[in-house]
Amino acid sequence: MKILAIAPDKLPIPPIKGGSVEAVMHNFFTRMAKTEHVTLVSCTHPRLPKQSTSVNGKLKFMRFPYSNGSTYIRAAMKKLRGNKFDIIQVDNRPTFLPAIRRAFPRTPIVLSLHSLHFLSKLNRTHGNAMLRHANGVTCVVSSLANTFKARYPAHATKFKPVLLGVDTHKFTPRSQAYKLNIRKRYGLNQSYNLLFVGRIIPRKGLHTLVEAAALLRKQNKRIAIVAVGASWPGVKRETAYMSRVKRLAQRLHVPLRFTGYVSPSKIHEMYHLADIFVCPTQYKEGFACVNSEAMASGIPLVASARGGILEVVRHGRSGLLVKSYKSPSAFAQALTKIIGNPGMAKRLSIGGRARVVSRFGWANAVGRLKSYYRSKLRR
């Protein structure tokens, strides 16, 4: 197959500035290019050329300037019009579909959605108009597909869950010596660390974790929080929300360490700062890659029972899920079960790793996407 993949317009691929969608696309299409020919479109960056190739020339990167979404996609289509592709995928940008369809009137187009946000923010009339240009819509979890089927019944048959993957070689259990070295580097070798990884924004729920940690510290003063991430990939500025969380932690006497943004090339190391990984999201997540990365790394996990997390984590077997996700005390109760029971921590660690290896390795994910593409080409 000859595949054209179009990334969102604000971050480059390879994901040198981070971005979960960009990381997913890079993982998918570098692997896809081992057997198929892929052209991958993203935005320009001073550290990257406008064009480059990889995977023995079978993966071609093309980068276009970003000033706004419409100029980005118009520039890409002007350059690519006239090329022959078997299938086109565009991620998280339903409003790009008309421009792509004008440039490629007969080529199957797949919209890939990673979250509720980009299609939900359109009113139904606008959303239906965009979806007319798509031959299919992949969603990173079933719950996302079901939500959109209900919202857009005229296009219900187009929505299909195609679950993502995780690099089980990069994200893998490590020795105690490795963990101790990482913890010493950050001065975190004396504390019992609850790890948060993600954007530092209200809907990700770091404030809920701080309040839960305050409850835990009544019994265990070693409890501390390590927060890995920034408000947006690569941003160093402290936001009003970060300041609010810091003040909350100080008032509740909870040790809170912000590492700031960590590049994709280093992020796998950060999971080994954790005694427990916590995903206290207040949002109906899609695949929420951080959970599968923690599980692959052999870290016991506590997460909100929301959205796609329910499809990735099996409660009591590969992690603990918190139904009352707004409640700090509910998180504290779940965390206490692991803190006070090393046997459970070990079982969840082993169970999480086993689930990811069997279900969510990248080879499985790429196979699912290729199978979906072929189903579109047969029509």
C-alpha positions as CSV (number, residue, x, y, z in Angstrom):
1,M,0.0,0.0,0.0
2,K,0.9,3.6,-0.5
3,I,-0.3,5.5,2.5
4,L,-0.5,9.3,3.1
5,A,-0.7,10.2,6.8
6,I,-1.5,13.7,7.9
7,A,-0.7,14.9,11.4
8,P,-2.3,17.7,13.4
9,D,-0.8,21.1,12.6
10,K,1.1,22.3,15.8
11,L,3.8,19.8,16.6
12,P,6.4,18.1,14.3
13,I,7.1,14.4,13.6
14,P,9.4,12.9,14.8
15,P,8.0,14.2,18.1
16,I,11.0,16.2,19.2
17,K,8.6,18.6,20.9
18,G,6.5,15.9,22.4
19,G,2.8,15.4,21.8
20,S,0.9,12.2,22.3
21,V,-0.8,12.1,18.9
22,E,2.5,12.8,17.2
23,A,4.2,10.1,19.2
24,V,1.5,7.6,18.3
25,M,1.7,8.5,14.6
26,H,5.5,8.1,14.6
27,N,5.2,4.7,16.3
28,F,2.5,3.5,13.9
29,F,4.1,4.6,10.6
30,T,7.8,3.9,11.2
31,R,6.6,0.3,11.8
32,M,4.1,0.4,8.9
33,A,6.9,1.5,6.6
34,K,8.7,-1.8,7.0
35,T,6.1,-3.3,4.6
36,E,4.3,-0.3,3.1
37,H,5.2,3.0,1.5
38,V,4.3,5.9,3.8
39,T,4.3,9.7,3.3
40,L,3.9,11.4,6.7
41,V,2.9,15.1,6.8
42,S,3.5,17.3,9.9
43,C,4.5,20.9,10.6
44,T,7.9,22.4,10.2
45,H,10.5,22.9,13.0
46,P,13.9,24.7,12.9
47,R,15.7,21.4,13.8
48,L,14.1,19.4,11.1
49,P,14.4,19.6,7.2
50,K,11.3,20.2,5.1
51,Q,11.7,16.8,3.7
52,S,13.5,13.7,4.9
53,T,13.3,9.9,4.6
54,S,13.7,6.9,6.9
55,V,13.2,3.1,7.0
56,N,15.3,2.5,3.9
57,G,13.5,5.3,2.0
58,K,10.0,3.8,2.5
59,L,9.0,6.5,5.0
60,K,9.0,10.0,3.6
61,F,8.5,13.0,6.0
62,M,7.1,16.2,4.5
63,R,6.8,19.3,6.7
64,F,4.7,22.4,6.1
65,P,4.7,25.7,7.9
66,Y,2.0,26.3,10.5
67,S,0.3,29.7,11.0
68,N,-3.2,28.2,11.2
69,G,-4.8,24.9,10.3
70,S,-6.3,26.0,7.0
71,T,-3.0,27.4,5.6
72,Y,-1.2,24.2,6.7
73,I,-3.5,21.8,5.0
74,R,-3.9,23.9,1.9
75,A,-0.1,24.0,1.5
76,A,0.2,20.2,2.0
77,M,-2.6,19.5,-0.5
78,K,-1.1,21.9,-3.1
79,K,2.2,20.0,-2.9
80,L,0.8,16.5,-2.8
81,R,-2.1,16.8,-5.3
82,G,-1.5,14.5,-8.3
83,N,0.4,11.9,-6.3
84,K,-1.1,8.4,-6.1
85,F,-2.0,7.0,-2.7
86,D,-4.1,3.9,-1.9
87,I,-5.4,5.4,1.4
88,I,-5.1,8.6,3.3
89,Q,-5.3,9.0,7.1
90,V,-5.7,12.3,8.9
91,D,-5.5,12.4,12.7
92,N,-7.7,14.6,15.0
93,R,-8.5,17.2,12.4
94,P,-12.0,16.6,11.0
95,T,-12.0,20.1,9.5
96,F,-9.2,19.1,7.2
97,L,-11.4,16.5,5.4
98,P,-12.9,18.8,2.7
99,A,-9.5,20.1,1.5
100,I,-8.2,16.5,1.4
101,R,-11.3,15.3,-0.5
102,R,-10.9,18.1,-3.1
103,A,-7.3,17.1,-3.7
104,F,-8.0,13.4,-3.7
105,P,-11.6,12.9,-4.9
106,R,-11.4,9.1,-5.4
107,T,-9.0,8.0,-2.6
108,P,-10.4,6.4,0.6
109,I,-9.9,8.8,3.5
110,V,-9.8,7.7,7.1
111,L,-10.2,10.1,10.0
112,S,-8.4,8.9,13.1
113,L,-9.8,10.3,16.4
114,H,-7.7,10.1,19.7
115,S,-10.2,12.0,21.9
116,L,-13.7,13.5,22.1
117,H,-12.5,17.0,21.7
118,F,-12.0,17.8,18.0
119,L,-15.3,16.3,16.6
120,S,-17.4,17.1,19.7
121,K,-16.6,20.8,19.5
122,L,-18.3,21.0,16.1
123,N,-22.1,21.4,16.1
124,R,-23.9,18.4,14.7
125,T,-24.6,20.0,11.3
126,H,-20.9,20.9,10.8
127,G,-19.8,17.5,12.1
128,N,-22.1,15.7,9.7
129,A,-20.8,17.8,6.8
130,M,-17.2,16.9,7.7
131,L,-17.9,13.2,8.1
132,R,-19.4,13.0,4.6
133,H,-15.9,13.3,3.2
134,A,-14.6,10.3,5.3
135,N,-14.8,6.7,4.2
136,G,-14.1,5.6,7.7
137,V,-13.3,6.8,11.2
138,T,-11.0,5.0,13.6
139,C,-11.2,5.7,17.3
140,V,-8.5,4.7,19.7
141,V,-11.0,3.0,22.1
142,S,-14.5,1.5,21.8
143,S,-16.0,4.0,24.2
144,L,-15.0,6.8,21.9
145,A,-16.5,5.1,18.8
146,N,-19.8,4.4,20.7
147,T,-20.1,8.0,21.8
148,F,-19.7,9.3,18.2
149,K,-22.1,6.6,16.8
150,A,-24.8,8.0,19.1
151,R,-24.0,11.6,18.2
152,Y,-23.8,11.0,14.4
153,P,-26.2,8.1,13.6
154,A,-26.2,8.8,9.9
155,H,-22.5,7.9,9.9
156,A,-22.6,5.2,12.7
157,T,-21.2,2.5,10.4
158,K,-18.1,4.5,9.7
159,F,-16.8,4.5,13.4
160,K,-14.5,1.6,14.3
161,P,-12.2,1.1,17.4
162,V,-8.6,0.5,16.5
163,L,-6.7,0.4,19.7
164,L,-3.2,1.8,20.1
165,G,0.1,0.2,21.2
166,V,3.1,0.7,23.4
167,D,6.8,0.0,22.9
168,T,7.3,-3.0,25.3
169,H,11.0,-2.9,24.7
170,K,11.4,0.8,25.6
171,F,8.9,0.6,28.4
172,T,10.0,-2.4,30.4
173,P,10.6,-3.5,34.0
174,R,14.0,-2.6,35.3
175,S,16.3,-3.8,38.1
176,Q,16.4,-2.3,41.6
177,A,19.8,-0.9,40.8
178,Y,18.5,0.9,37.7
179,K,15.6,2.3,39.8
180,L,17.8,3.5,42.6
181,N,20.1,5.2,40.2
182,I,17.2,7.2,38.6
183,R,15.8,8.1,42.0
184,K,19.2,9.3,43.3
185,R,19.6,11.5,40.2
186,Y,16.4,13.3,41.2
187,G,16.9,13.1,45.0
188,L,13.9,10.9,45.4
189,N,15.4,7.7,46.8
190,Q,14.2,8.2,50.4
191,S,10.5,8.8,49.6
192,Y,7.5,6.6,48.6
193,N,6.7,8.1,45.2
194,L,3.3,8.5,43.6
195,L,4.0,9.3,40.0
196,F,1.9,11.5,37.7
197,V,2.7,11.7,34.0
198,G,0.9,14.1,31.7
199,R,-0.1,17.6,30.9
200,I,-0.4,19.8,34.1
201,I,-3.9,21.0,33.4
202,P,-7.0,20.9,35.6
203,R,-8.8,18.0,33.8
204,K,-5.9,15.7,34.4
205,G,-6.6,15.8,38.1
206,L,-3.2,16.4,39.8
207,H,-5.0,18.5,42.5
208,T,-7.0,15.4,43.4
209,L,-3.8,13.4,43.8
210,V,-2.3,16.0,46.1
211,E,-5.4,15.9,48.3
212,A,-5.3,12.1,48.3
213,A,-1.6,12.2,49.3
214,A,-2.4,14.5,52.2
215,L,-4.7,11.8,53.5
216,L,-2.1,9.1,53.1
217,R,0.6,11.1,54.8
218,K,-1.4,11.0,58.1
219,Q,-0.2,7.4,58.3
220,N,2.9,7.4,56.1
221,K,5.2,10.5,56.0
222,R,7.3,9.1,53.3
223,I,4.5,9.7,50.7
224,A,5.5,12.2,48.0
225,I,4.3,13.1,44.5
226,V,6.4,13.3,41.4
227,A,4.7,15.2,38.5
228,V,6.2,14.7,35.1
229,G,5.0,17.1,32.4
230,A,4.1,20.6,31.5
231,S,1.0,22.5,30.5
232,W,1.9,21.9,26.8
233,P,4.7,19.8,25.3
234,G,8.0,21.8,25.6
235,V,6.5,24.7,27.6
236,K,8.5,25.8,30.6
237,R,6.3,28.6,31.9
238,E,4.5,28.0,35.2
239,T,0.8,28.4,34.7
240,A,-1.9,29.6,37.1
241,Y,-3.0,26.0,37.6
242,M,0.5,24.8,38.4
243,S,0.9,27.6,41.0
244,R,-2.5,26.6,42.5
245,V,-1.4,23.0,42.8
246,K,1.9,24.0,44.4
247,R,0.1,26.2,47.0
248,L,-2.3,23.3,47.7
249,A,0.6,20.9,48.3
250,Q,2.4,23.4,50.6
251,R,-0.8,24.0,52.6
252,L,-1.4,20.3,53.0
253,H,2.3,19.5,53.6
254,V,2.6,17.2,50.7
255,P,6.1,17.0,49.1
256,L,5.5,17.7,45.4
257,R,8.3,17.6,42.8
258,F,7.7,19.0,39.3
259,T,10.2,17.7,36.8
260,G,9.0,19.8,34.0
261,Y,8.7,18.7,30.4
262,V,10.6,15.4,29.6
263,S,11.4,14.6,26.0
264,P,10.0,11.4,24.4
265,S,13.5,9.9,24.3
266,K,13.8,10.1,28.1
267,I,10.2,9.6,29.3
268,H,10.5,5.8,29.8
269,E,13.1,6.4,32.5
270,M,10.7,8.5,34.5
271,Y,8.3,5.7,35.2
272,H,11.0,4.1,37.4
273,L,10.8,6.9,39.8
274,A,7.4,5.5,40.9
275,D,6.4,3.2,43.6
276,I,2.8,3.6,42.3
277,F,1.7,5.3,39.1
278,V,-1.5,7.3,39.4
279,C,-3.8,8.6,36.7
280,P,-6.4,10.8,38.5
281,T,-7.9,12.2,35.3
282,Q,-11.2,14.0,35.6
283,Y,-11.8,13.7,31.8
284,K,-13.2,11.0,29.7
285,E,-9.9,9.9,28.2
286,G,-9.2,8.1,24.9
287,F,-6.5,5.4,25.1
288,A,-4.5,7.4,27.7
289,C,-1.1,6.0,26.7
290,V,0.5,6.8,30.1
291,N,-1.4,3.9,31.7
292,S,-0.2,1.3,29.1
293,E,3.3,2.7,29.4
294,A,3.3,2.3,33.2
295,M,1.9,-1.2,33.0
296,A,4.5,-2.1,30.4
297,S,7.2,-0.8,32.8
298,G,5.9,-3.1,35.5
299,I,4.6,-0.3,37.8
300,P,1.5,-0.9,39.9
301,L,-1.2,1.5,38.8
302,V,-4.2,3.3,40.2
303,A,-6.4,5.2,37.7
304,S,-9.8,6.9,37.3
305,A,-12.5,4.5,35.9
306,R,-13.2,6.8,33.0
307,G,-13.5,6.4,29.2
308,G,-10.9,4.3,27.4
309,I,-9.0,3.5,30.7
310,L,-11.7,0.9,31.3
311,E,-10.6,-0.9,28.2
312,V,-6.9,-0.9,29.0
313,V,-6.8,-1.6,32.7
314,R,-8.5,-4.7,34.2
315,H,-9.4,-3.8,37.8
316,G,-7.7,-6.0,40.4
317,R,-5.6,-7.7,37.7
318,S,-3.5,-5.1,36.0
319,G,-4.3,-2.1,38.2
320,L,-6.9,-0.6,40.5
321,L,-9.7,1.6,39.1
322,V,-11.4,4.4,41.1
323,K,-15.1,4.9,40.2
324,S,-15.4,8.0,42.4
325,Y,-12.7,9.7,40.4
326,K,-13.5,13.2,41.9
327,S,-12.9,11.9,45.4
328,P,-9.4,12.2,47.0
329,S,-10.5,9.7,49.7
330,A,-11.4,7.1,47.1
331,F,-8.0,7.5,45.6
332,A,-6.4,7.3,49.0
333,Q,-8.3,4.1,49.8
334,A,-7.1,2.4,46.5
335,L,-3.5,3.5,47.1
336,T,-3.6,2.2,50.6
337,K,-4.5,-1.3,49.3
338,I,-1.2,-1.3,47.4
339,I,1.0,0.6,49.9
340,G,0.1,-1.8,52.6
341,N,0.3,-5.0,50.5
342,P,3.6,-5.7,48.7
343,G,2.1,-8.9,47.4
344,M,-0.7,-7.0,45.6
345,A,1.8,-4.5,44.2
346,K,3.7,-7.4,42.7
347,R,0.6,-9.0,41.3
348,L,-0.5,-5.8,39.6
349,S,3.0,-5.2,38.3
350,I,3.1,-8.7,36.7
351,G,-0.5,-8.5,35.5
352,G,-0.1,-5.1,34.0
353,R,3.0,-6.1,32.0
354,A,1.4,-9.3,30.8
355,R,-1.7,-7.5,29.6
356,V,0.2,-4.9,27.6
357,V,2.5,-7.5,26.0
358,S,-0.4,-9.7,25.0
359,R,-2.8,-7.0,23.8
360,F,-1.1,-3.7,23.2
361,G,2.3,-4.3,21.7
362,W,2.9,-2.2,18.6
363,A,3.0,-5.2,16.3
364,N,-0.6,-6.0,17.3
365,A,-1.6,-2.3,16.9
366,V,-0.1,-2.0,13.4
367,G,-1.7,-5.3,12.4
368,R,-5.1,-3.9,13.5
369,L,-4.7,-0.7,11.5
370,K,-3.4,-2.6,8.3
371,S,-6.4,-4.9,8.5
372,Y,-8.7,-1.9,8.7
373,Y,-7.1,-0.2,5.7
374,R,-7.5,-3.4,3.7
375,S,-11.2,-3.5,4.5
376,K,-11.5,0.0,3.1
377,L,-9.6,-0.9,-0.1
378,R,-11.9,-3.9,-0.8
379,R,-15.0,-1.7,-1.1
